[in-house]
Amino acid sequence: MIGAVNGALRRVPVWAVYLAGLLPLCWIIWLTLAGGIGVDPVKAIEHRLGKVALWFLIGGLAVTPLRRIAGLNLIRFRRALGLTAFLYVCLHALAWIWFDMGLLWAQAAADLVKRPYLLFGMVALALIVPLALTSNTASVRRLGPAWRRLHWLTYPAVALGVVHYLWQMKVISTEGWLWAAALAGLLVLRLPGLARLRLV
Ligand code: HEM
């Protein structure tokens, strides 16, 4: 059964995953233009982009455990998942600085002080930038074993993203706990891998 699924997945071109990754963005743009995004469009855009970023970040982390535990091979799509996550984190941060802060840097700095969870998001983004820049095949070859160590940063980056998400809620919702549980589960599943890399 899983062999058939993997066989079918092998026929899916990677570009289809990039294309599918753009669908939530098209949906957000469509809702905005059609006036259906809600009473507070800026907040809604910000929140929707952040949530999509989270889907792809967690999805990217799930690739290896899914292969190990269920035999599902999505490795070919991992780079697309990661880069799509990066796109949404950038757009999410851009929505904040542009629509919310009106590109006023002093106001943005004041907002960071007022809402420290934004700093967690910023650090998460800062960690993801080198990962996105070195996600190409040439970097994988050039960096060798250092590439794996660098890409281990995915874990703290996603963890910071999740903390940022939970912290911005006044009361953590059921959905929030589910995301936290998903992250915790994925981190635990990766512990043997981390041990092999001598990082824990
Ligand atoms: C890995 C990085 C990040 C992830 C995964 C992430 C994810 C999220 C999520 C899921 C939400 C709430 C969505 C909802 O409740 O529906 C959110 C809220 C927010 N995020 Fe991020 N975010 C990240 C980085 C950033 C960065 C770099 C900034 C820019 C400073 C930022 C600014 C915000 C703002 C302004 C809100 C709304 C807070 C509020 O309404 O009070 N985030 N983020």
Residues whose N, C-alpha, C, O or C-beta is under 5 A from the ligand:
A	BS01	HEM	H47 G50 K51 A53 L54 V89 A93 W96 L118 G121 M122 A124 L125 A157 G161 Y165 Q168
